[in-house]
Amino acid sequence: MIYFSLYIFVFLLNFIVTFAFVPNGRYLHSSVLVDKKLYFSGGFKSTKLSDATTNEFFYLDISKPFTTTDNDSIPWVDLTYTNNTLKIETTACIGGKDNDMIFIFGDYPYFSQLFVNQFDINKQQWTNITTIGNVPRDRIDISCAKFNNGLIAIFSGYILNNTNDLWIFNTLTLTWSLSNATNAPLSMRSYCAITLPDENILFIGGINPNKNSYIQMNSLSLYNTKSDTWTNKNTSGPIPPVRVYFQRVIKDLDINVTLGDLWILDIAKYQWSKGNISNPIVDLELHGHTATLVDNYMFIAFGSFLNNSVSSNIFILDANQKISYKWITEFPPIQNNTDINSTKIQEHENTNLIIGAIIGGTLIVFAIVAVILTSKFVIIIN
């Protein structure tokens, strides 16, 4: 009887390990960090767009150690059974009274979808937000920016009429309001919106759909959330090349990318400089991925290669040492005594740092920015 029980136990254990959830490769998805869980939603599972949309919804449990080169060690948790909506090219932010709600914004103009979907993390339940009245709709390629305890800003995007409107969503009352600012920049899509520690929102990169041209990196738009006004910030120093993730829209432009270049924007001076990654990844070209800061580590997930195949990989950039960053495969990395002491010093120095990532040549909604305490730098990875 003892042997029989042992046999059953081993069999069940092997069954569970063999059929552990592993997400499909994807691109043009959304991601958001909540506590120690990195959530992913939707996207295309193939570059052959016919019937390629996925409703997979899952998270990476970053409270557990893993190795990016060992798929069996990566702690994925599948939530697809919660019936997520089929969506692509969306943006995700957290909100609610306790920051326990995920809000996904975006609806493809021809799909007749609701613009906002809400996921309750505690109840693990989806709700379609059906706000009545004047609300944004029929737009994708946007970047949400959370500010002021529960408010989320969304500007322009890919819309049929290409308007330059800015909307504010209140995650506590589930209502919309429209900015009255008269000096808004031209319409833009595929940009990156960054909430600064002073609650203002900086917009970087993207494309102007009316002119079908890149937005220059030497002139950035800043929205003041308190006064409802826009200003233009001219930058100095060596300027990063213009970029946008939507390769299929601008077919004649070369956006080949190597995950190795590093750009830093000092937001006290609005001055660009080029940083250093000690072990750049060469010959790796991606677009339509996501980038999220977890403590002092940047997680780059999924995306599409320029040969039209999709990635199921995760890349992690160690941003603890601001003099020289490096790619790692172990998370959290194994440290010796010297590394531990150095990290403790660096954690103190990082109290004046903002780190923002635009990975793989994409300054867009899916290359998101993260904040470390107070403002000084925005760091951009080509």
N, C-alpha and C positions, 0 to 999 in steps of 0.2 A: 504494500500500500504506500509505503514511504517512497519507493522508487517510482511508482506511478504518479504520485503528486509532483515529484521533482521533474518528471518528464513533461507533465502538463505545464508547469511553471516555465520551464525553459522554452517550450514551444510557444507559449503566449508572449514571452519576452522577445523572442526572435520575430514573431509576427508584428509586434508593435514597432520594433526598430526598422524592419524592412519597409513598412508602410508609413513611416513618418512623413509629415507634410514637407514638400519642397516646392516653392512657388515656381511658376513658369517664368521664363524670361519675358521682359516687357519694356515698353518705352512710352513716353507721354502719359505717365501715371502721376499720381500725387502722393505726397508723404507728409507726415507730421509727427513730432515727438511729443509724447505725453508721459511724464514721469520717466520711467525706465523702459518704455515700450515705444518702438519706432513703427508707426502704422503706415501701410501702403494700400492704395486703392486704385483699381481700374487700370486703364491704359490699353495699348495694343500689344497683343502677344505675338504678332507677326507683322512684318512690313508689307505683306500682302493684305491690304486693308479690307478686302471683302470678308465679312464674318470673322474679323480678327479681334474685336473688342472683348475684353475679359472683365468679369465682375468679381474676380478674386479680391478678397479683403483679408488682410493678415497683418501680423506684427512680428518684429524681431525683438526678443527679450534680451535687452542689453545688460541686464543684471547678472547674466550668466556668461562665463568665459567661452570663447570659441576661436576657431581658426578659419580664416576666410578661404583657405585652400582645401579644407575638409568639409564638404557639404553635410556630412552626417553630424558634425559637431555644432552646426549653426542652429540656434534655438528658435526656429520659426513656429508660430502658433496660427493656425488657420481659423478665420472667422467668416469664411464665405457662406456658411450656413445661415448667417444673419440676413442674407438676401440683399446685398449691396446692389445699387443701380449700375447698369452698364454706362460708364462715362469715360471720356478721354479728354486730355488737354485741360484738366481742371486744376484748381488750387485748393489747399486745405489749411485751415487754422483752427486753433483751439479756442474755446470760449465757455460761456456759462458762468454761473455764480462761483463754482469751485473749479473752474477750468477742467471740467470732466466731460465736456462735449466736443466732438469733432464736427466741424462744419466744412462741407465740400461745396465749392462754388463753381459754376460753369454749366452751360448747356449748349450743345451744338445747335446752330441756327436752324437746321433742317430736321432735328430729331424730336421736336415737341416734348422736351424734358423740362422738369422743374429746375429752377436755377440753383436752389439750395437744398442740400440733404444734410440731416443732422444725425450723428451717431452718439447715443448715450453709452459711455464707457462702462458704467456700473451695471446698467440693465442689459447691455449688449443688444441694443434695439435701435433700428433706424426709424426716422421720422421725416417725411417730406414737408418742407416748410412752404406753405401756400399763403404768403402774405398778400393781402388785397390792396389794390391801389397802384400808385406809380412806383414801380420796382424795376430793377435792371433785369434783363432777360436776353436770351439768344446771343451769348458771347462766351468765348473761350480764350485761351492764351493770356490769362490774367495772373496777377500775383497779389494775394491778399496780405495785408499787413495789420497785425493786431496792435491796439494801443488803448490807453486810458481805461483799463479795467473792464474789458468786455466789448469794446468797439472794434470793428474790422473795416478797413478801407479797401475799396476796389476801384481801380481807375481804368477806363477805356477798355482795351482788349480787341479781339477779333470780332467785329460786329458788322452786320450788313450795311449799316449807314456810317460806320467809322466815326462815331462821336467821341469827344474828349471829356466825357462826364466822369465825375468822381462820386461814388456812392459810399455811404457809411451804414454798416449793418450793426444793430444793437443785439448782441447775443443774449442779453437778459430779457428783453421784451420781444425779440424776434421781429423787429420792425426796421424799415429802411428810411433813410433821409438822403436828400441830394444836396451836394455842396453848392453854395451860391457864389463861389469864387469866379471872378470874371477874367482872370489872367492865367487860366490853366494852359499847360503846354499842349502842343498838337497831339492828336490821338496817337496811341502807341500800343503795341502788342509784343508778346515774347520778351518782356522786360523783367527786371528783378526789383521788387519793392522791399526796402529795408527800414524797419522801425528803429530809430536812433534812441539812445537813453533819455533824451529830452522830449520823447514822444513825437518828434517830427518824423516824416517819412521821406526817405531818399529813393529816387528812381534811377536805375542804372541800366543802360543798354536797351536793346530791343529794336523795333522797326516801326517806321511811320507807314501805315497801310495806304494812306492817301497818295503819298509820293513813292511808295515802294522802295524806300531807302533806309539805310541804317541810321540810328540815332547815335551821334558822335559821343565818344567817351570823354571829350574835353569840356563838355557842358552838361551838367546834371540838373535835373529838376528836383526841387525840395518843397514838400507840402507841409505847412505849419498847421498842425491839428487844432491848435488853440485859437488862432485868429482866422482860420479858413482862408489862407492866402498861399499863393505860390511865389517862389523866388527861383532864380537861375544861379547855379553855382559853377563858375568857370574854374577849371582845374589847371594845375601847373605840373611840371616835371615831364618825364617821358610818358606819352599817352598810350595805353593799351589799344590794340587794334579793335575796330568796331566788330560787333558780332551779334548773331541772333541764332536761335536754335532751329528755326524752321527752314531746314535745308531745301525742302521740296518747293518752297515758295520762291526762294531766290536761287534759281537753279544755276545761274552763271557765276555765282560767287564761291570761292574756295574757302570752306570752313574746316579744313582738316585740322585735327587737334591732337596734340601730344599732352598726356597728363603729366606735366612736369614744370611748366612755367608758372611763376607766382607773381602776382601784382598786388601792391599795397597802396591803399588810399588813406592818407593822414587827414581825417575829417576836421582836425583843428585848423589845418592850412589848406585843405582840399588839394593836396599835392600827391601825385602818383610817384611810386618808385617800384623797382623790380626786386622781388625777394629771391629766396633760394630754397630749393628742395634738394636734399643731399642725394637722394636716389630716385631721380625721375623715371617714370614708366614710359618707355619709348614705344613707338609703333602701336599705340592704343588710341583709337579714335572713336569717340562716342558723341551722341546727342540724344536729347529726350530723356535723360536720366534725372535723378534727384540727388541733392546734397544736403546733409543735415548735420549740425554740430551737436555732438554728444560729449558733454564736459569739454575737454580740450582735444577731441578727436572728431575729424570730419568724415562722415559716412557717405560714400558715393555709391548709389545703388542702381542696378539695371541700366537701361538705355539701349540705343540702337547703334550698331557699328556701321561704318560707311559702306560696307559690302552688303548692306541690307539684311544682315542677320541681327537677332536681338540678344542682349546680354542678360544672363541670370546671376551675374557676379556682384560682389560687394568689394569696394576698395576703401581702405581706411588711411587717412592722413593724420599723423601725429603732429599736433600743433602746439605741443608743450614748450618747445624751444624756439622762440621767435627768430633767433639768428639763423637757424637752419631747420626746416621741416623735413619729415621723412614719411614714406609709405610703410605700413606695417601689415603683417598677416595675423598676428596674435592679438586678441583683445580679451581683457586688458593685457598690455604687453608685460612680459616677464622682466622685472627690473633687478639690477644689482644695487649694491649700496650707493655707488656713485650716482646711478640714475635716479634713485629715490631722493637723495639730497638735492640733486639738481632740479628735480621736478618740484620739490617743496619751495625752492627759491623762485622758480618760474611761476608757480601759482600765485605768489605774492606780487610778482611783477605784472602778471596778467590782469590785475585789477583795473587797469586803464585800457583794456583792449576790447575792440569789437572785431570779431572774425566773421567775414562773409565769404561764401564760396560760390563762384560760378565755374563749375567744372566742365571740362570738355568743350570749351569754346562757347558756352551758352550763358549769357546774362539774362536769365529768363525766370519765369514762374517756377520751373521745376529745378532750378539751381538756386536753392534757397539760402538765405543768410541767417546766421545765428549770432547771438550777442553774449559776450563775456563781460558781465558787470557794466562798467562805464565806458564812455566813448573816447577813442583816440584813433583807432585804425579800422579800416575795412580792408580785408585781405581777399584777393580774387585769384583763383587758380584757373589758368587757361586750360 
